[in-house]
Amino acid sequence: LNETIAMTVRLGLKRIAFKDFHLALNSSPEAIREAAAKTREAGLAAYGCGVVYMRNEAEVSQAFEYAKTAGMEMIIGVPNHDLLPLVEKKVTEYSLKIAIHNHGPGDKVYPSAATAYDLIRDLDPRIGLCIDIGHTQRLGQDPSEIFTKYAKRVHDIHIKDVSASTAQGTTVEIGRGVIDIPKFLRAVIKTGYAGTLALEYEKDEGDPLPGSAESIGYLRGLLGGMGINA
């Protein structure tokens, strides 16, 4: 966690989402509050956690209690389909959003944004989507078109680039892959999306800072050219 906070600050970012290995889901309330305070002191907003898998009722309850204790806005999650009624109750009880994350080819729960949307369209609007543009591209879909189609229900975006528009595509530095990133950013701006563009950089696990810096710099350059200070 300390390393991640330091790298995020060094990248000049202001928001962060925790994964379980940053702060374990079964941490004590005291440990969760301490980590959240440390994050705030570094000038970062811990806006969410994820991806959180919810395979039973206990895991749903744990996720919502964790996010509430940390003062987060949302959970980026993968609840089993049969648990969605319980998730809807928890959303009301805790006044938290949940953004359901798509995982692309081979995933049996939510391979695409459409899979999730078809299940949640009539549920509380605080249950929305986290569109992972890398996994969307790996399905052979255009992330810009998918985002635009579901924009009103998108609560979070995992932005990345991938090496191929197939199941074999892997994460690369943003700008080096096959995703039309300028097109995607224009779509985000056009819809007035007000959520977070969260870098999910899965390459170079032992040394992610250089690739993350290149990716963030590329995005800032594109946005600057569009008249947006990021």
VEXLO-912057 format. One line per 8 residues: number of its first residue (from 0); their letters; for each residue x, y, z of C-alpha. Coordinates in nm, 4 decimals. Example, Ala and Ser with C-alpha at 12.3 -4.5 7.8 and 13.67 -1.06 7.14 Angstrom:
BEGIN
0 = AS = 1.2300,-0.4500,0.7800 ~ 1.3670,-0.1060,0.7140 .
REM end
This chain:
BEGIN
0 = LNETIAMT = 0.0000,0.0000,0.0000 ~ 0.2753,0.2452,0.0907 ~ 0.4523,0.1811,-0.2396 ~ 0.1324,0.2241,-0.4370 ~ 0.0442,0.5493,-0.2619 ~ 0.3936,0.6835,-0.3271 ~ 0.3821,0.5901,-0.6973 ~ 0.0346,0.7370,-0.7406 .
8 = VRLGLKRI = 0.1453,1.0662,-0.5870 ~ 0.4582,1.0655,-0.8037 ~ 0.2384,1.0264,-1.1128 ~ 0.0478,1.3389,-1.0114 ~ -0.2829,1.1573,-0.9707 ~ -0.5498,1.2436,-0.7147 ~ -0.7702,0.9344,-0.6967 ~ -0.7062,0.5689,-0.6264 .
16 = AFKDFHLA = -0.8972,0.2425,-0.5968 ~ -0.7637,-0.0273,-0.3667 ~ -0.7269,-0.3889,-0.4652 ~ -0.7342,-0.6642,-0.2066 ~ -0.3539,-0.6935,-0.2049 ~ -0.3261,-0.3249,-0.1117 ~ -0.5683,-0.3599,0.1770 ~ -0.7142,-0.7032,0.2442 .
24 = LNSSPEAI = -1.0919,-0.7292,0.2416 ~ -1.0821,-0.9100,0.5765 ~ -0.8820,-0.6321,0.7436 ~ -1.0077,-0.5077,1.0775 ~ -1.2129,-0.1852,1.0812 ~ -0.9207,-0.0168,1.2565 ~ -0.6759,-0.1224,0.9836 ~ -0.9144,-0.0066,0.7107 .
32 = REAAAKTR = -0.9633,0.3342,0.8726 ~ -0.5864,0.3695,0.9248 ~ -0.5152,0.2926,0.5570 ~ -0.7850,0.5357,0.4451 ~ -0.6407,0.8091,0.6670 ~ -0.2906,0.7449,0.5317 ~ -0.4249,0.7760,0.1784 ~ -0.5998,1.1058,0.2530 .
40 = EAGLAAYG = -0.2868,1.2441,0.4191 ~ -0.0996,1.1753,0.0939 ~ -0.3526,1.3914,-0.0902 ~ -0.5388,1.1022,-0.2527 ~ -0.9078,1.0171,-0.2525 ~ -0.9665,0.6440,-0.2113 ~ -1.2814,0.6486,-0.4224 ~ -1.3347,0.2748,-0.4537 .
48 = CGVVYMRN = -1.2148,-0.0824,-0.4236 ~ -1.1982,-0.3636,-0.6713 ~ -1.2232,-0.5789,-0.8515 ~ -1.4156,-0.7483,-0.5663 ~ -1.5620,-1.0920,-0.6358 ~ -1.8886,-1.1695,-0.4580 ~ -1.9712,-1.5380,-0.4734 ~ -2.1901,-1.5661,-0.1654 .
56 = EAEVSQAF = -2.3911,-1.3481,0.0715 ~ -2.1039,-1.3145,0.3192 ~ -1.8754,-1.1713,0.0504 ~ -2.1412,-0.9176,-0.0511 ~ -2.1776,-0.8004,0.3090 ~ -1.7997,-0.7893,0.3579 ~ -1.7484,-0.5763,0.0461 ~ -2.0064,-0.3162,0.1431 .
64 = EYAKTAGM = -1.8853,-0.2933,0.5023 ~ -1.5243,-0.2571,0.3829 ~ -1.6114,0.0240,0.1403 ~ -1.8230,0.2068,0.3966 ~ -1.5553,0.1829,0.6652 ~ -1.2946,0.3219,0.4244 ~ -1.5235,0.6092,0.3225 ~ -1.5319,0.4993,-0.0415 .
72 = EMIIGVPN = -1.7859,0.5982,-0.3048 ~ -1.8200,0.2669,-0.4807 ~ -1.7275,-0.0957,-0.5191 ~ -1.5950,-0.2196,-0.8522 ~ -1.7295,-0.5694,-0.8359 ~ -1.8290,-0.9008,-0.9831 ~ -2.1335,-1.0277,-0.7936 ~ -2.2752,-1.3620,-0.9003 .
80 = HDLLPLVE = -2.5983,-1.3132,-1.0906 ~ -2.8148,-1.4702,-0.8210 ~ -2.6799,-1.2201,-0.5664 ~ -2.7957,-0.9085,-0.7533 ~ -3.1171,-0.8742,-0.5466 ~ -2.9048,-0.8711,-0.2300 ~ -2.6622,-0.6239,-0.3895 ~ -2.9553,-0.3939,-0.4650 .
88 = KKVTEYSL = -3.0617,-0.4059,-0.0993 ~ -2.7072,-0.3258,0.0128 ~ -2.6815,-0.0329,-0.2284 ~ -2.9859,0.1199,-0.0601 ~ -2.8708,0.0323,0.2916 ~ -2.5182,0.1708,0.2510 ~ -2.5818,0.4469,-0.0069 ~ -2.2920,0.3195,-0.2158 .
96 = KIAIHNHG = -2.2566,0.2624,-0.5884 ~ -2.1396,-0.0626,-0.7404 ~ -1.9799,-0.0776,-1.0845 ~ -1.9914,-0.4233,-1.2410 ~ -1.6704,-0.5066,-1.4245 ~ -1.6504,-0.6982,-1.7537 ~ -1.3650,-0.9466,-1.7968 ~ -1.3705,-1.0346,-2.1646 .
104 = PGDKVYPS = -1.3218,-1.3637,-2.3515 ~ -1.3442,-1.6745,-2.1388 ~ -1.5221,-1.5056,-1.8482 ~ -1.8390,-1.6889,-1.7456 ~ -1.9988,-1.4168,-1.5294 ~ -1.9704,-1.0804,-1.7072 ~ -1.7658,-1.1144,-2.0275 ~ -1.9093,-0.7923,-2.1731 .
112 = AATAYDLI = -2.0764,-0.4716,-2.0650 ~ -2.3930,-0.5959,-2.2358 ~ -2.4009,-0.9062,-2.0152 ~ -2.4049,-0.6900,-1.7040 ~ -2.6390,-0.4242,-1.8410 ~ -2.9039,-0.6772,-1.9405 ~ -2.9121,-0.8007,-1.5794 ~ -2.9112,-0.4621,-1.4033 .
120 = RDLDPRIG = -3.1081,-0.2375,-1.6392 ~ -3.4169,-0.2452,-1.4153 ~ -3.2312,-0.2336,-1.0835 ~ -3.1370,0.0682,-0.8718 ~ -2.9382,0.3041,-1.0991 ~ -2.6583,0.3090,-0.8423 ~ -2.5826,-0.0397,-0.9751 ~ -2.3904,0.0395,-1.2915 .
128 = LCIDIGHT = -2.0960,-0.0608,-1.5043 ~ -1.7186,-0.0433,-1.4855 ~ -1.6187,-0.0703,-1.8493 ~ -1.2758,-0.2268,-1.8903 ~ -1.1762,-0.1068,-2.2354 ~ -0.8987,-0.3654,-2.2671 ~ -1.1258,-0.6639,-2.2133 ~ -1.3844,-0.4981,-2.4391 .
136 = QRLGQDPS = -1.1268,-0.4721,-2.7191 ~ -1.0213,-0.8338,-2.6586 ~ -1.3823,-0.9324,-2.7364 ~ -1.3416,-0.7654,-3.0750 ~ -1.5711,-0.4794,-2.9736 ~ -1.5046,-0.1066,-3.0128 ~ -1.4683,0.0399,-2.6618 ~ -1.5852,0.3823,-2.7805 .
144 = EIFTKYAK = -1.9085,0.2427,-2.9195 ~ -1.9734,0.0237,-2.6146 ~ -1.9084,0.3111,-2.3747 ~ -2.1340,0.5463,-2.5704 ~ -2.4137,0.2890,-2.5804 ~ -2.4166,0.2432,-2.2016 ~ -2.2754,0.5804,-2.0926 ~ -2.5712,0.6714,-1.8727 .
152 = RVHDIHIK = -2.5071,0.3641,-1.6599 ~ -2.1241,0.3777,-1.6498 ~ -1.9905,0.4529,-1.3010 ~ -1.6225,0.3744,-1.3609 ~ -1.3780,0.3069,-1.6450 ~ -1.0654,0.0921,-1.6409 ~ -0.8490,0.2472,-1.9082 ~ -0.5609,0.0530,-2.0614 .
160 = DVSASTAQ = -0.4276,-0.0655,-2.3947 ~ -0.3877,-0.4192,-2.5276 ~ -0.1691,-0.5880,-2.7856 ~ -0.4455,-0.7541,-2.9895 ~ -0.8223,-0.7553,-3.0433 ~ -0.8418,-1.1219,-2.9474 ~ -0.8474,-1.3327,-2.6329 ~ -0.4681,-1.3458,-2.6562 .
168 = GTTVEIGR = -0.4319,-0.9677,-2.6213 ~ -0.2300,-0.8541,-2.3205 ~ -0.1766,-0.5214,-2.1469 ~ 0.0768,-0.2833,-2.2995 ~ 0.1636,0.0785,-2.2371 ~ -0.1221,0.3044,-2.3478 ~ -0.0488,0.4216,-2.7008 ~ 0.1444,0.1103,-2.8002 .
176 = GVIDIPKF = -0.1546,-0.1178,-2.8487 ~ -0.4528,-0.1559,-3.0786 ~ -0.7171,0.0514,-2.8966 ~ -0.8078,0.3814,-3.0604 ~ -0.7445,0.5847,-2.7454 ~ -0.8050,0.9299,-2.9015 ~ -1.1445,0.8103,-3.0256 ~ -1.2290,0.6734,-2.6816 .
184 = LRAVIKTG = -1.1360,0.9975,-2.5052 ~ -1.3463,1.1975,-2.7500 ~ -1.6420,0.9694,-2.6704 ~ -1.5907,1.0191,-2.2974 ~ -1.5785,1.3978,-2.3391 ~ -1.8810,1.4063,-2.5709 ~ -2.1039,1.2217,-2.3229 ~ -2.0022,1.4428,-2.0305 .
192 = YAGTLALE = -1.8861,1.1434,-1.8275 ~ -1.8108,1.2651,-1.4743 ~ -1.6549,0.9515,-1.3254 ~ -1.2965,0.8320,-1.3010 ~ -1.0670,0.7104,-1.5776 ~ -0.8762,0.4565,-1.3692 ~ -0.5477,0.3297,-1.5096 ~ -0.5302,-0.0477,-1.4692 .
200 = YEKDEGDP = -0.1768,-0.1338,-1.5735 ~ -0.1228,-0.5091,-1.5502 ~ 0.2122,-0.5293,-1.7281 ~ 0.5479,-0.5263,-1.5428 ~ 0.3988,-0.6338,-1.2097 ~ 0.7323,-0.6002,-1.0304 ~ 0.8096,-0.2546,-1.1720 ~ 0.4909,-0.0827,-1.2925 .
208 = LPGSAESI = 0.5977,0.2794,-1.2507 ~ 0.7745,0.3387,-1.5874 ~ 0.4904,0.1932,-1.7941 ~ 0.2299,0.3678,-1.5817 ~ 0.4115,0.6990,-1.6254 ~ 0.4298,0.6495,-2.0032 ~ 0.0582,0.5649,-2.0139 ~ -0.0471,0.8615,-1.8005 .
216 = GYLRGLLG = 0.1795,1.0945,-1.9999 ~ 0.0259,0.9745,-2.3259 ~ -0.3259,1.0331,-2.1937 ~ -0.2352,1.3793,-2.0631 ~ -0.0845,1.4706,-2.3982 ~ -0.3970,1.3653,-2.5851 ~ -0.6282,1.5433,-2.3433 ~ -0.4136,1.8559,-2.3559 .
224 = GMGINA = -0.4491,1.8566,-2.7320 ~ -0.8264,1.8434,-2.6793 ~ -0.8111,2.1462,-2.4527 ~ -0.8485,1.9546,-2.1274 ~ -0.6020,2.0000,-1.8420 ~ -0.5467,1.6608,-1.6800 .
REM end
